[in-house]
Amino acid sequence: MKLIPFKESNREYAADQPEYQTLPAWRARVDSQGRLVCCWQLTPLERLKVLFTGVVWHQILTFNKPLQPQLVTADKPEMEESNAAR
């Protein structure tokens, strides 16, 4: 599974940190929840695993800080151009 850029992407996190994958993302400019959207692409084998098991695992590196809410979905969220962070 890898992070992929998408049309609405307006940020790139960890681009200068070789120990991490670069995180292309869309960040809302005005959003009470501080919404950040990223997109993952599954390999063909991962797609088969999900198809047959119906399971997706999600690991979160908190670095021993408080956990922030997470949302994993198969549906593309709404990303308004007028609300894109600059």
MMTF fields as JSON, N, C-alpha, C and O atoms, coordinates in Angstrom:
{
  "mmtfVersion": "1.0.0",
  "mmtfProducer": "UNKNOWN",
  "numBonds": 343,
  "numAtoms": 344,
  "numGroups": 86,
  "numChains": 1,
  "numModels": 1,
  "chainsPerModel": [1],
  "groupsPerChain": [86],
  "chainIdList": ["A"],
  "bondAtomList": [4, 2, 8, 6, 12, 10, 16, 14, 20, 18, 24, 22, 28, 26, 32, 30, 36, 34, 40, 38, 44, 42, 48, 46, 52, 50, 56, 54, 60, 58, 64, 62, 68, 66, 72, 70, 76, 74, 80, 78, 84, 82, 88, 86, 92, 90, 96, 94, 100, 98, 104, 102, 108, 106, 112, 110, 116, 114, 120, 118, 124, 122, 128, 126, 132, 130, 136, 134, 140, 138, 144, 142, 148, 146, 152, 150, 156, 154, 160, 158, 164, 162, 168, 166, 172, 170, 176, 174, 180, 178, 184, 182, 188, 186, 192, 190, 196, 194, 200, 198, 204, 202, 208, 206, 212, 210, 216, 214, 220, 218, 224, 222, 228, 226, 232, 230, 236, 234, 240, 238, 244, 242, 248, 246, 252, 250, 256, 254, 260, 258, 264, 262, 268, 266, 272, 270, 276, 274, 280, 278, 284, 282, 288, 286, 292, 290, 296, 294, 300, 298, 304, 302, 308, 306, 312, 310, 316, 314, 320, 318, 324, 322, 328, 326, 332, 330, 336, 334, 340, 338],
  "bondOrderList": [1, 1, 1, 1, 1, 1, 1, 1, 1, 1, 1, 1, 1, 1, 1, 1, 1, 1, 1, 1, 1, 1, 1, 1, 1, 1, 1, 1, 1, 1, 1, 1, 1, 1, 1, 1, 1, 1, 1, 1, 1, 1, 1, 1, 1, 1, 1, 1, 1, 1, 1, 1, 1, 1, 1, 1, 1, 1, 1, 1, 1, 1, 1, 1, 1, 1, 1, 1, 1, 1, 1, 1, 1, 1, 1, 1, 1, 1, 1, 1, 1, 1, 1, 1, 1],
  "groupList": [{"groupName": "MET", "atomNameList": ["N", "CA", "C", "O"], "elementList": ["N", "C", "C", "O"], "formalChargeList": [0, 0, 0, 0], "bondAtomList": [1, 0, 2, 1, 3, 2], "bondOrderList": [1, 1, 2], "singleLetterCode": "M", "chemCompType": "L-PEPTIDE LINKING"}, {"groupName": "LYS", "atomNameList": ["N", "CA", "C", "O"], "elementList": ["N", "C", "C", "O"], "formalChargeList": [0, 0, 0, 0], "bondAtomList": [1, 0, 2, 1, 3, 2], "bondOrderList": [1, 1, 2], "singleLetterCode": "K", "chemCompType": "L-PEPTIDE LINKING"}, {"groupName": "LEU", "atomNameList": ["N", "CA", "C", "O"], "elementList": ["N", "C", "C", "O"], "formalChargeList": [0, 0, 0, 0], "bondAtomList": [1, 0, 2, 1, 3, 2], "bondOrderList": [1, 1, 2], "singleLetterCode": "L", "chemCompType": "L-PEPTIDE LINKING"}, {"groupName": "ILE", "atomNameList": ["N", "CA", "C", "O"], "elementList": ["N", "C", "C", "O"], "formalChargeList": [0, 0, 0, 0], "bondAtomList": [1, 0, 2, 1, 3, 2], "bondOrderList": [1, 1, 2], "singleLetterCode": "I", "chemCompType": "L-PEPTIDE LINKING"}, {"groupName": "PRO", "atomNameList": ["N", "CA", "C", "O"], "elementList": ["N", "C", "C", "O"], "formalChargeList": [0, 0, 0, 0], "bondAtomList": [1, 0, 2, 1, 3, 2], "bondOrderList": [1, 1, 2], "singleLetterCode": "P", "chemCompType": "L-PEPTIDE LINKING"}, {"groupName": "PHE", "atomNameList": ["N", "CA", "C", "O"], "elementList": ["N", "C", "C", "O"], "formalChargeList": [0, 0, 0, 0], "bondAtomList": [1, 0, 2, 1, 3, 2], "bondOrderList": [1, 1, 2], "singleLetterCode": "F", "chemCompType": "L-PEPTIDE LINKING"}, {"groupName": "GLU", "atomNameList": ["N", "CA", "C", "O"], "elementList": ["N", "C", "C", "O"], "formalChargeList": [0, 0, 0, 0], "bondAtomList": [1, 0, 2, 1, 3, 2], "bondOrderList": [1, 1, 2], "singleLetterCode": "E", "chemCompType": "L-PEPTIDE LINKING"}, {"groupName": "SER", "atomNameList": ["N", "CA", "C", "O"], "elementList": ["N", "C", "C", "O"], "formalChargeList": [0, 0, 0, 0], "bondAtomList": [1, 0, 2, 1, 3, 2], "bondOrderList": [1, 1, 2], "singleLetterCode": "S", "chemCompType": "L-PEPTIDE LINKING"}, {"groupName": "ASN", "atomNameList": ["N", "CA", "C", "O"], "elementList": ["N", "C", "C", "O"], "formalChargeList": [0, 0, 0, 0], "bondAtomList": [1, 0, 2, 1, 3, 2], "bondOrderList": [1, 1, 2], "singleLetterCode": "N", "chemCompType": "L-PEPTIDE LINKING"}, {"groupName": "ARG", "atomNameList": ["N", "CA", "C", "O"], "elementList": ["N", "C", "C", "O"], "formalChargeList": [0, 0, 0, 0], "bondAtomList": [1, 0, 2, 1, 3, 2], "bondOrderList": [1, 1, 2], "singleLetterCode": "R", "chemCompType": "L-PEPTIDE LINKING"}, {"groupName": "TYR", "atomNameList": ["N", "CA", "C", "O"], "elementList": ["N", "C", "C", "O"], "formalChargeList": [0, 0, 0, 0], "bondAtomList": [1, 0, 2, 1, 3, 2], "bondOrderList": [1, 1, 2], "singleLetterCode": "Y", "chemCompType": "L-PEPTIDE LINKING"}, {"groupName": "ALA", "atomNameList": ["N", "CA", "C", "O"], "elementList": ["N", "C", "C", "O"], "formalChargeList": [0, 0, 0, 0], "bondAtomList": [1, 0, 2, 1, 3, 2], "bondOrderList": [1, 1, 2], "singleLetterCode": "A", "chemCompType": "L-PEPTIDE LINKING"}, {"groupName": "ASP", "atomNameList": ["N", "CA", "C", "O"], "elementList": ["N", "C", "C", "O"], "formalChargeList": [0, 0, 0, 0], "bondAtomList": [1, 0, 2, 1, 3, 2], "bondOrderList": [1, 1, 2], "singleLetterCode": "D", "chemCompType": "L-PEPTIDE LINKING"}, {"groupName": "GLN", "atomNameList": ["N", "CA", "C", "O"], "elementList": ["N", "C", "C", "O"], "formalChargeList": [0, 0, 0, 0], "bondAtomList": [1, 0, 2, 1, 3, 2], "bondOrderList": [1, 1, 2], "singleLetterCode": "Q", "chemCompType": "L-PEPTIDE LINKING"}, {"groupName": "THR", "atomNameList": ["N", "CA", "C", "O"], "elementList": ["N", "C", "C", "O"], "formalChargeList": [0, 0, 0, 0], "bondAtomList": [1, 0, 2, 1, 3, 2], "bondOrderList": [1, 1, 2], "singleLetterCode": "T", "chemCompType": "L-PEPTIDE LINKING"}, {"groupName": "TRP", "atomNameList": ["N", "CA", "C", "O"], "elementList": ["N", "C", "C", "O"], "formalChargeList": [0, 0, 0, 0], "bondAtomList": [1, 0, 2, 1, 3, 2], "bondOrderList": [1, 1, 2], "singleLetterCode": "W", "chemCompType": "L-PEPTIDE LINKING"}, {"groupName": "VAL", "atomNameList": ["N", "CA", "C", "O"], "elementList": ["N", "C", "C", "O"], "formalChargeList": [0, 0, 0, 0], "bondAtomList": [1, 0, 2, 1, 3, 2], "bondOrderList": [1, 1, 2], "singleLetterCode": "V", "chemCompType": "L-PEPTIDE LINKING"}, {"groupName": "GLY", "atomNameList": ["N", "CA", "C", "O"], "elementList": ["N", "C", "C", "O"], "formalChargeList": [0, 0, 0, 0], "bondAtomList": [1, 0, 2, 1, 3, 2], "bondOrderList": [1, 1, 2], "singleLetterCode": "G", "chemCompType": "PEPTIDE LINKING"}, {"groupName": "CYS", "atomNameList": ["N", "CA", "C", "O"], "elementList": ["N", "C", "C", "O"], "formalChargeList": [0, 0, 0, 0], "bondAtomList": [1, 0, 2, 1, 3, 2], "bondOrderList": [1, 1, 2], "singleLetterCode": "C", "chemCompType": "L-PEPTIDE LINKING"}, {"groupName": "HIS", "atomNameList": ["N", "CA", "C", "O"], "elementList": ["N", "C", "C", "O"], "formalChargeList": [0, 0, 0, 0], "bondAtomList": [1, 0, 2, 1, 3, 2], "bondOrderList": [1, 1, 2], "singleLetterCode": "H", "chemCompType": "L-PEPTIDE LINKING"}],
  "groupTypeList": [0, 1, 2, 3, 4, 5, 1, 6, 7, 8, 9, 6, 10, 11, 11, 12, 13, 4, 6, 10, 13, 14, 2, 4, 11, 15, 9, 11, 9, 16, 12, 7, 13, 17, 9, 2, 16, 18, 18, 15, 13, 2, 14, 4, 2, 6, 9, 2, 1, 16, 2, 5, 14, 17, 16, 16, 15, 19, 13, 3, 2, 14, 5, 8, 1, 4, 2, 13, 4, 13, 2, 16, 14, 11, 12, 1, 4, 6, 0, 6, 6, 7, 8, 11, 11, 9],
  "groupIdList": [1, 2, 3, 4, 5, 6, 7, 8, 9, 10, 11, 12, 13, 14, 15, 16, 17, 18, 19, 20, 21, 22, 23, 24, 25, 26, 27, 28, 29, 30, 31, 32, 33, 34, 35, 36, 37, 38, 39, 40, 41, 42, 43, 44, 45, 46, 47, 48, 49, 50, 51, 52, 53, 54, 55, 56, 57, 58, 59, 60, 61, 62, 63, 64, 65, 66, 67, 68, 69, 70, 71, 72, 73, 74, 75, 76, 77, 78, 79, 80, 81, 82, 83, 84, 85, 86],
  "secStructList": [7, 3, 3, 3, 7, 7, 6, 6, 7, 7, 3, 3, 3, 1, 6, 6, 7, 6, 6, 1, 7, 7, 3, 3, 3, 3, 3, 5, 1, 1, 7, 6, 6, 7, 7, 3, 3, 7, 3, 3, 3, 7, 7, 2, 2, 2, 2, 2, 2, 2, 2, 2, 2, 7, 7, 7, 7, 7, 7, 7, 7, 7, 6, 6, 1, 7, 7, 7, 7, 7, 7, 7, 7, 1, 1, 7, 7, 7, 7, 7, 4, 4, 4, 5, 7, 7],
  "xCoordList": [0.849, 0.0, 0.897, 1.898, 0.539, 1.365, 0.477, -0.645, 1.0, 0.317, 0.474, 1.56, -0.602, -0.525, -1.04, -1.96, -0.441, -0.963, -2.299, -2.559, -3.132, -4.418, -4.701, -4.048, -5.674, -5.936, -6.059, -5.541, -6.732, -6.973, -5.809, -5.866, -4.766, -3.623, -3.099, -2.876, -2.904, -2.351, -1.234, -0.769, -0.814, 0.251, 1.089, 0.63, 2.312, 3.177, 3.929, 4.778, 3.628, 4.243, 5.399, 5.359, 6.4, 7.567, 8.372, 9.091, 8.26, 9.007, 10.517, 11.269, 10.96, 12.386, 12.805, 13.842, 11.987, 12.285, 12.367, 11.348, 13.559, 13.705, 13.247, 12.967, 13.167, 12.722, 11.208, 10.699, 10.484, 9.03, 8.644, 9.396, 7.464, 6.905, 6.399, 5.869, 6.56, 5.98, 4.465, 3.916, 3.796, 2.345, 1.715, 1.609, 1.286, 0.532, -0.861, -1.469, -1.36, -2.63, -3.362, -2.778, -4.641, -5.465, -5.74, -6.174, -5.496, -5.733, -6.754, -6.612, -7.793, -8.834, -8.31, -7.594, -8.666, -8.251, -9.117, -8.601, -10.413, -11.36, -12.152, -13.023, -11.846, -12.52, -12.345, -11.217, -13.425, -13.346, -12.689, -12.217, -12.661, -12.064, -10.607, -9.945, -10.102, -8.719, -8.521, -7.509, -9.476, -9.483, -8.28, -7.876, -7.723, -6.622, -7.003, -7.378, -6.908, -7.3, -6.087, -5.355, -5.873, -4.824, -5.417, -6.496, -4.703, -5.217, -4.162, -2.991, -4.594, -3.729, -4.118, -5.301, -3.132, -3.39, -2.91, -1.766, -3.792, -3.46, -2.783, -3.084, -1.87, -1.257, -2.29, -3.283, -2.084, -3.028, -3.204, -4.323, -2.115, -2.218, -3.043, -3.869, -2.813, -3.587, -5.072, -5.934, -5.357, -6.752, -7.419, -8.57, -6.693, -7.236, -7.455, -8.477, -6.484, -6.617, -7.86, -8.631, -8.048, -9.215, -10.503, -11.497, -10.486, -11.665, -12.078, -13.26, -11.099, -11.417, -11.583, -12.346, -10.884, -10.988, -11.95, -12.541, -12.102, -12.932, -12.299, -12.996, -10.987, -10.294, -9.204, -8.459, -9.128, -8.042, -7.466, -8.216, -6.157, -5.493, -5.005, -4.61, -5.035, -4.642, -3.723, -4.165, -2.449, -1.499, -1.318, -1.282, -1.206, -1.031, 0.202, 0.3, 1.131, 2.312, 1.988, 1.928, 1.782, 1.425, 2.628, 2.524, 3.774, 4.972, 4.649, 5.167, 3.76, 3.323, 2.632, 2.667, 2.007, 1.19, -0.279, -0.574, -1.208, -2.63, -3.065, -2.628, -3.915, -4.438, -5.439, -6.323, -5.294, -6.274, -7.241, -6.871, -8.48, -9.458, -8.962, -8.32, -9.271, -8.874, -10.129, -11.098, -10.117, -11.233, -10.665, -9.954, -10.971, -10.577, -11.855, -12.833, -11.857, -13.066, -12.719, -11.615, -13.653, -13.488, -14.116, -13.965, -14.813, -15.488, -14.637, -14.1, -14.516, -13.757, -14.528, -15.695, -13.891, -14.58, -14.699, -13.974, -15.609, -15.753, -14.583, -14.222, -13.991, -12.875, -13.147, -12.887, -13.673, -14.032, -12.793, -11.964, -12.671, -11.528, -11.475, -10.391, -12.636, -12.67, -12.201, -11.904, -12.131, -11.725, -10.322, -9.909, -9.604, -8.255, -7.272, -7.261, -6.446, -5.405, -4.378, -4.083, -3.85, -2.849, -1.483, -0.505],
  "yCoordList": [-1.159, 0.0, 1.226, 1.271, 2.218, 3.42, 4.654, 4.61, 5.736, 7.027, 7.56, 7.491, 8.092, 8.617, 10.051, 10.411, 10.876, 12.222, 12.14, 11.177, 13.144, 13.196, 14.638, 15.559, 14.835, 16.144, 17.261, 18.358, 16.994, 18.03, 18.265, 19.199, 17.455, 17.592, 19.023, 19.614, 19.574, 20.925, 21.02, 22.113, 19.873, 19.795, 18.544, 17.582, 18.575, 17.395, 17.345, 18.197, 16.369, 16.237, 15.23, 14.264, 15.458, 14.575, 14.409, 13.422, 15.343, 15.253, 15.255, 14.654, 15.931, 16.016, 15.081, 15.282, 14.059, 13.093, 11.699, 11.017, 11.264, 9.992, 8.768, 7.723, 8.888, 7.736, 7.52, 6.497, 8.484, 8.379, 8.457, 8.97, 7.943, 8.142, 9.583, 10.116, 10.206, 11.528, 11.387, 10.457, 12.317, 12.272, 13.382, 14.514, 13.072, 14.07, 14.145, 13.119, 15.366, 15.51, 16.766, 17.68, 16.793, 17.994, 18.462, 17.675, 19.718, 20.29, 21.392, 22.295, 21.316, 22.34, 23.636, 23.622, 24.739, 26.062, 26.457, 26.885, 26.316, 26.665, 25.414, 24.997, 24.82, 23.581, 23.408, 23.321, 23.357, 23.25, 21.939, 21.829, 20.954, 19.666, 19.56, 18.563, 20.57, 20.522, 19.376, 18.677, 19.177, 18.02, 17.971, 18.976, 16.77, 16.468, 15.17, 14.193, 15.16, 13.983, 13.466, 14.243, 12.15, 11.524, 10.286, 9.818, 9.778, 8.659, 7.549, 7.806, 6.321, 5.154, 4.289, 4.146, 3.719, 2.798, 1.407, 1.228, 0.43, -0.946, -1.654, -1.387, -2.554, -3.392, -4.441, -4.63, -5.124, -6.173, -7.251, -7.711, -7.654, -8.657, -8.132, -8.855, -6.88, -6.281, -6.203, -6.421, -5.895, -5.845, -7.21, -7.299, -8.273, -9.626, -9.965, -10.544, -9.599, -9.867, -9.182, -9.795, -7.915, -7.178, -7.783, -7.897, -8.165, -8.776, -10.047, -10.259, -10.888, -12.174, -12.105, -12.885, -11.187, -11.128, -10.049, -10.165, -8.992, -7.87, -7.076, -6.349, -7.202, -6.579, -5.636, -5.957, -4.465, -3.516, -3.17, -2.83, -3.249, -2.889, -1.453, -1.007, -0.737, 0.678, 0.886, 0.779, 1.182, 1.47, 2.977, 3.687, 3.452, 4.874, 5.062, 4.481, 5.871, 6.194, 7.454, 8.546, 7.312, 8.458, 9.108, 10.211, 8.428, 8.915, 9.272, 10.236, 8.443, 8.565, 9.883, 10.362, 10.462, 11.671, 11.243, 10.122, 12.121, 11.758, 11.376, 11.974, 10.388, 9.915, 10.907, 11.391, 11.201, 12.05, 11.159, 10.062, 11.617, 10.804, 10.461, 11.275, 9.255, 8.757, 8.275, 7.87, 8.314, 7.795, 7.109, 7.732, 5.844, 5.092, 4.828, 4.334, 5.149, 4.993, 4.609, 4.877, 3.988, 3.681, 4.779, 4.778, 5.706, 6.789, 8.051, 8.449, 8.675, 9.918, 11.03, 11.264, 11.725, 12.81, 14.054, 14.21, 14.929, 16.194, 17.099, 17.246, 17.703, 18.617, 19.835, 19.835, 20.874, 22.095, 22.908, 23.166, 23.308, 24.119, 25.419, 25.889, 26.006, 27.27, 27.126, 28.124, 25.883, 25.641, 25.039, 24.575, 25.037, 24.462, 25.384, 26.586, 24.836, 25.633, 26.088, 25.377, 27.235, 27.764, 27.688, 28.086],
  "zCoordList": [0.0, 0.0, 0.0, 0.716, -0.803, -0.839, -0.91, -1.414, -0.402, -0.489, -1.896, -2.472, -2.456, -3.816, -3.867, -3.133, -4.739, -4.939, -5.678, -6.4, -5.495, -6.184, -6.576, -6.086, -7.459, -8.055, -7.018, -7.226, -5.921, -4.926, -3.964, -3.164, -4.015, -3.092, -3.09, -4.146, -1.891, -1.8, -0.76, -0.436, -0.245, 0.76, 0.518, -0.097, 1.008, 0.978, 2.304, 2.568, 3.124, 4.433, 4.388, 3.626, 5.19, 5.34, 4.049, 3.895, 3.143, 1.878, 2.117, 1.35, 3.181, 3.486, 4.617, 5.249, 4.863, 5.92, 5.302, 5.193, 4.898, 4.181, 4.971, 4.383, 6.298, 7.09, 6.995, 7.452, 6.4, 6.243, 4.772, 3.943, 4.467, 3.137, 3.045, 4.019, 1.893, 1.686, 1.692, 1.101, 2.365, 2.494, 1.675, 2.148, 0.425, -0.328, 0.296, 0.6, 0.485, 1.185, 0.758, 0.176, 1.056, 0.934, 2.351, 3.192, 2.619, 3.943, 3.817, 2.993, 4.643, 4.628, 5.227, 6.228, 4.619, 5.115, 6.306, 7.338, 6.165, 7.227, 7.559, 6.794, 8.702, 9.081, 10.586, 11.071, 11.311, 12.767, 13.212, 14.343, 12.322, 12.654, 12.197, 12.483, 11.493, 10.995, 10.022, 10.083, 9.122, 8.228, 7.297, 6.712, 7.18, 6.28, 5.57, 6.218, 4.24, 3.465, 2.707, 2.093, 2.749, 1.949, 1.267, 1.631, 0.29, -0.503, -0.572, -0.851, -0.316, -0.36, -1.549, -1.858, -2.208, -3.312, -2.92, -2.504, -3.058, -2.706, -3.876, -5.039, -3.551, -4.577, -4.998, -4.295, -6.121, -6.517, -5.434, -5.204, -4.769, -3.71, -2.527, -1.968, -2.156, -1.067, -1.423, -0.571, -2.669, -3.107, -2.961, -2.536, -3.314, -3.155, -1.682, -1.313, -0.846, 0.589, 1.157, 1.896, 0.81, 1.302, 0.746, 1.463, -0.513, -1.127, -0.389, -0.118, -0.066, 0.555, 2.072, 2.641, 2.733, 4.198, 4.68, 5.754, 3.87, 4.293, 5.424, 6.132, 5.606, 6.734, 6.235, 5.309, 6.869, 6.641, 8.006, 8.92, 8.16, 9.412, 9.296, 8.218, 10.406, 10.434, 11.63, 12.774, 11.383, 12.461, 12.574, 11.569, 13.796, 14.037, 14.914, 15.995, 14.444, 15.249, 16.048, 15.484, 17.346, 18.183, 18.845, 19.38, 18.811, 19.487, 20.935, 21.499, 21.516, 22.916, 23.228, 24.361, 22.214, 22.384, 22.327, 21.912, 22.74, 22.695, 21.277, 20.294, 21.198, 19.917, 19.346, 20.053, 18.07, 17.395, 16.633, 16.214, 16.445, 15.714, 14.308, 13.645, 13.875, 12.561, 11.837, 12.479, 10.523, 9.738, 8.506, 7.718, 8.339, 7.15, 6.372, 6.934, 5.093, 4.291, 2.861, 2.388, 2.186, 0.767, -0.092, -1.314, 0.541, -0.179, -0.184, 0.849, -1.344, -1.455, -0.755, -1.072, 0.198, 0.885, 0.019, -0.964, 0.386, -0.318, 0.017, 1.184, -0.997, -0.802, -1.655, -2.858, -1.027, -1.748, -2.072, -1.199, -3.316, -3.739, -2.95, -2.603, -2.663, -1.935, -0.497, 0.16, 0.008, 1.377, 1.446, 2.509, 0.371, 0.353, 1.024, 0.759, 1.891, 2.568, 1.558, 0.597, 1.766, 0.834, 1.439, 0.807]
}
